[in-house]
Amino acid sequence: MKSITLLSFGLTLLGVASAHMKMIEPPSINSEEGNYDVSIRDYNQMANILPDGSNFPCRGHHLSTADMIPRRTYIAGQQYSFKVVDSPDAPEAGQGNHGGGSCQFSLSYDNGKTFKVIKSIMGGCTAVDRNLQNQEEALGPKGFPAWVNHFTIPASAPAANNVIFSWSWISFNGIQEFYQNCARVEIQNPAPQGDFYSLPNMFIANIAHDGLPRQCVPKLDTGKSWVVYPEPGNVIEYGFNRVDRHTEQPYADGDIKTTAAAVLGQCV
C-alpha cells in the first residue's frame, strides 16, 4: 500500500462537503466515536477513498501509531453488531446511503496488506431495508436513520490483539466510488478451527491499488451499479436497493440474486 503523510490534517479536509455514511460501531480508527485524541481525529470518515488509491486502505489510518489500542474485543464464534450513520449535516435524512449497494466485512492480520472477507451483503447495504435479514432500524446523530447489521467472527479467526476490522462499500446510486472505514480490534480464540486464510480477499473496485490501474464496476444507463461479488465467501445476505432516498420501494429493474458477478472495466 502507498505511504501516507500529514494524515490527520490532510484527510480531515478532503471532501468536507461529502454526504455519505460512516461506521460508528465498531468505532473507526482516529474517529470521534472511538474517543481518539483530537490531535489525530478525522472528522470526515464518510468521505470516499480517493480514486488514485493514495489513502487506501482505511483512509490511511492503519499507518497511524499514535493510538493503537483496540476499541473492541471480539470472541471467535460470537455475533456482534455493526452500525453506520448518515451525515448529521446532510440536508435531509437518508441522503448519504445512495439507495443501497453492496458491502463486505473483512479482517486484516497484517495491518491492511490483505483483508479476508467474513461476510458479504449484496443489495441494500446502508439502505433502510426491512427485507434484509438481521437488520433493525436505529437512530444516528440528530435523529437521522442509522443502518444496523450483524456479523460473526469465524471460528477459524486466529487470536491477535491488533486486528483491523474493515467495512467496504460500493453504493447503488452515484458516481463510481469505493468507501472503507476500519477499526482496531482484538480477537480472542483459544482453539481456532479451520483455515482462516482460505477466505476470499476483499473485493476492491473504482480505485487504483497495489500497483494496479483504476478499474470500475460498470454502471447501467440509469446510473446505477449492481454489485455482485465474484467471491463473496460463505456468509451472504441479499437485500433490495432502493429507488431513491425518499422511499423504501425496491428498485425494480433487476434482481441482485440473478445478476452476473461484477466484471471490472473502464471508469466513466
C-alpha positions in Angstrom: 0.0 0.0 0.0 1.1 3.6 -0.5 2.6 5.7 2.2 0.5 8.5 3.7 1.8 11.7 5.1 0.1 14.5 7.0 -2.8 12.1 7.7 -4.8 13.9 10.3 -4.8 17.3 8.7 -5.0 16.3 5.0 -7.6 13.6 5.3 -9.8 15.7 7.5 -10.0 18.5 4.9 -10.7 16.3 1.9 -14.3 16.1 0.8 -15.6 18.2 3.7 -19.0 18.7 1.9 -19.5 14.9 1.4 -22.8 13.4 2.5 -22.3 9.6 2.6 -22.1 7.1 5.5 -19.6 6.3 8.2 -19.0 3.4 10.5 -19.6 4.1 14.2 -19.8 0.5 15.6 -17.1 -0.6 15.8 -15.6 2.9 16.0 -13.3 3.8 13.2 -9.6 4.4 13.7 -8.9 8.1 14.6 -12.7 8.8 15.0 -14.6 10.9 17.5 -16.7 7.8 18.3 -13.6 5.9 19.3 -12.5 8.7 21.7 -9.2 9.3 19.9 -7.3 12.3 20.8 -8.4 15.4 19.0 -5.0 15.9 17.5 -5.4 12.8 15.3 -9.1 12.8 14.7 -10.5 12.5 11.2 -13.9 14.3 11.2 -14.7 13.3 7.7 -14.7 9.5 8.0 -17.6 9.3 5.5 -15.6 10.6 2.5 -14.8 8.0 -0.2 -11.4 6.5 -0.8 -9.6 8.7 -3.3 -9.7 7.4 -6.9 -5.9 7.2 -7.1 -5.9 5.0 -4.1 -3.5 7.2 -2.2 -5.4 6.8 1.1 -6.2 3.1 0.6 -6.7 1.2 2.8 -8.5 2.6 5.8 -8.2 6.3 4.7 -4.5 5.9 5.6 -5.3 5.5 9.3 -3.8 2.0 9.5 -0.4 3.7 9.4 -1.2 5.9 12.5 0.8 4.8 15.5 -0.3 7.5 17.9 -3.0 5.2 19.4 -3.1 1.6 18.5 -5.3 0.4 21.4 -8.1 -1.9 20.2 -11.5 -0.3 20.6 -13.4 -3.6 20.7 -12.7 -7.2 21.8 -14.4 -10.0 19.8 -14.6 -13.7 20.6 -14.5 -16.2 17.7 -17.8 -17.8 17.1 -19.8 -14.9 18.7 -22.1 -12.4 16.9 -21.6 -8.6 17.1 -23.4 -5.5 16.0 -22.3 -3.2 13.2 -23.7 0.3 12.6 -23.2 3.1 10.1 -24.9 6.5 10.2 -25.8 9.2 7.7 -24.2 12.6 7.8 -25.6 14.8 10.6 -25.1 17.8 8.3 -26.9 16.4 5.3 -29.9 18.5 4.3 -32.3 15.5 4.8 -32.3 12.1 6.4 -31.1 9.2 4.3 -29.2 11.3 1.7 -25.9 9.6 2.2 -26.9 6.0 1.6 -27.2 6.3 -2.2 -30.1 3.9 -2.4 -28.1 1.0 -1.0 -25.4 -1.0 -2.7 -23.1 -3.9 -1.7 -20.6 -4.1 1.2 -18.3 -6.5 2.9 -17.0 -7.1 6.4 -13.4 -8.2 6.4 -10.4 -8.8 8.8 -6.8 -8.0 8.3 -4.0 -9.5 10.4 -1.1 -7.8 8.5 -2.1 -4.1 9.1 -4.0 -3.7 5.9 -1.9 -5.5 3.4 -4.7 -8.2 2.9 -8.3 -8.3 4.0 -10.2 -11.6 4.4 -14.0 -11.4 3.9 -16.1 -12.7 6.8 -19.5 -11.5 5.4 -20.8 -10.1 2.1 -24.1 -8.1 1.8 -25.3 -7.7 -1.8 -28.0 -5.2 -2.3 -29.5 -2.9 0.3 -26.3 -2.2 2.2 -26.8 1.0 4.2 -30.4 1.4 2.9 -33.2 1.1 5.4 -34.4 -2.2 4.0 -36.7 -4.4 6.1 -36.3 -7.3 3.6 -32.6 -7.7 4.6 -32.0 -10.3 7.3 -30.7 -9.5 10.8 -31.3 -5.8 10.3 -33.0 -3.3 12.6 -33.6 0.4 12.4 -31.8 2.7 14.8 -31.2 6.4 15.1 -27.9 8.3 14.4 -26.9 11.9 15.1 -29.7 14.4 15.1 -32.3 11.6 14.8 -31.2 10.6 11.3 -31.6 6.9 10.4 -28.7 4.6 11.1 -28.2 1.2 9.5 -27.5 -1.7 11.8 -26.4 -5.2 10.8 -24.6 -8.1 12.5 -21.6 -10.3 11.8 -20.0 -13.3 13.4 -16.3 -13.7 13.9 -15.3 -17.0 12.2 -14.2 -19.9 14.4 -11.1 -20.0 12.2 -10.0 -16.5 13.1 -6.7 -16.6 15.0 -6.3 -14.8 18.3 -4.5 -11.4 18.0 -4.6 -8.1 19.8 -4.1 -5.8 16.8 -6.5 -6.9 14.0 -8.1 -4.4 11.6 -11.9 -4.8 11.0 -13.0 -3.3 7.7 -16.3 -2.2 6.2 -16.1 -1.6 2.5 -19.0 -0.4 0.4 -19.8 0.3 -3.2 -23.0 2.3 -3.5 -26.0 1.7 -5.8 -26.6 5.3 -6.9 -23.9 7.9 -7.5 -20.5 8.0 -9.2 -18.0 5.2 -9.2 -16.5 5.3 -5.7 -15.2 3.0 -3.1 -15.8 3.6 0.6 -13.9 2.0 3.5 -13.8 2.5 7.3 -11.5 0.5 9.6 -11.4 -0.3 13.3 -8.7 -1.7 15.5 -10.0 -4.8 17.4 -8.7 -7.7 19.5 -9.8 -11.2 18.7 -9.8 -14.0 21.2 -9.8 -17.6 20.1 -8.2 -20.3 22.3 -8.7 -23.0 19.7 -9.1 -21.9 16.1 -11.0 -24.3 13.8 -10.4 -24.3 10.1 -8.3 -22.3 7.7 -9.0 -18.6 8.1 -6.7 -17.7 5.2 -8.7 -19.7 2.7 -11.4 -17.0 3.0 -11.7 -14.7 -0.1 -9.9 -11.4 -0.4 -11.9 -8.2 -0.1 -13.3 -7.0 -3.4 -11.7 -3.7 -4.5 -13.0 -1.6 -7.3 -13.3 2.0 -8.5 -9.8 2.9 -7.2 -6.2 2.3 -8.1 -4.5 -0.1 -5.7 -1.4 -2.3 -5.2 0.2 -1.0 -8.4 -2.9 -1.8 -10.5 -4.7 0.9 -12.5 -8.1 2.1 -11.6 -10.9 -0.1 -12.9 -14.6 0.3 -12.1 -17.9 -1.6 -11.7 -19.9 -0.8 -14.9 -22.9 1.4 -14.5 -26.3 0.9 -16.1 -27.8 3.6 -18.4 -29.8 4.7 -15.3 -26.6 5.5 -13.4 -27.0 2.5 -11.1 -24.4 -0.1 -10.2 -25.4 -3.7 -9.4 -22.5 -5.1 -7.4 -22.4 -8.8 -7.2 -19.1 -10.0 -5.6 -17.2 -12.6 -7.7 -16.0 -14.3 -4.4 -18.4 -13.3 -1.6 -17.5 -16.1 0.7 -19.8 -18.4 2.6 -21.7 -15.8 4.7 -24.0 -13.8 2.4 -27.1 -11.7 2.8 -29.2 -10.2 0.0 -31.2 -7.0 0.2 -33.1 -4.7 -2.1 -31.6 -1.5 -3.4 -34.0 1.5 -3.1 -35.4 3.7 -5.9 -34.2 6.7 -4.0 -33.8 8.1 -0.5 -37.4 9.1 -0.3 -39.0 5.7 -0.4 -38.4 2.1 0.7 -39.7 0.9 -2.7 -37.2 -1.6 -4.1 -35.6 -0.8 -7.4 -37.5 -2.8 -10.0 -35.0 -3.1 -12.9 -33.1 -6.1 -11.7 -32.6 -8.7 -9.1 -29.3 -8.9 -7.3 -29.7 -12.6 -6.9 -29.8 -13.2 -10.6 -27.3 -10.5 -11.7 -23.9 -11.7 -13.0 -20.8 -11.2 -10.9 -19.2 -7.8 -11.4 -16.5 -7.6 -14.1 -14.4 -4.5 -13.8 -13.9 -2.2 -16.8 -13.2 1.4 -17.8 -14.3 4.1 -15.4 -16.6 6.8 -16.7 
